[in-house]
């Protein structure tokens, strides 16, 4: 699985035992999609929200 998350982090999760060549080939085949997502995130203003756990409050 390949995911692109703010602020421009690309995560790759592969099956156990997959060779590095197979993983690199898969990432290269998705390179256009990855670059497209990175450019889309570049235009967004990513501001992480600092959350504090407080007893009695709920959040999504």
N, C-alpha and C positions, 0 to 999 in steps of 0.2 A: 504494500500500500504506500502510495506517495501522497503527502499532504503539504500544503503551503499555508503557513500560519503567520500572523503578524508578530513581529515587525520584519517579515521577510525570511522566516526560518523554513527550510525545506526538510521535512522528516521522511525517512524511508524505513518502512518496516517490512522485513522479508522473512520467508519461512526458514526454519532452522535447517541448516545444511545447504542452503543455496550458495552457489559459488559466487565469488566477487564478479566474475565476468558476466554472469546471468543478471546480477543486480545492476551492474553498470549499463548493460544493454537495455534493460527496462527503463532506467532513468534517462538514457539518451533518447529512447523512443518517445518519451514524454517531455522532452526538452522544450518544445514550443509551448506546450500547455503550462509548464513550470514558469517560463519567462513571462508569459501572458499574465499569470496570477501575480508574479512579483511586481510587474509594472502596475497592475490594478491596485495592489496594496501600497505602492509608492505614492499614488495619488490620494489615498486615504490618510487621515490624520489619526494615527494610533496612539491613544492615551490609555495606558493600563489603569484600571480602577483598583484602588487599594481597599480591600474589604477587611473588616474587623468582625470577628465572631463575638456576639454579645448574647448572653442568656436571655431567652424569651423572644428574640427576634427571629424572623424567618426571611429567607431570600430565595430567589429562583436559582 
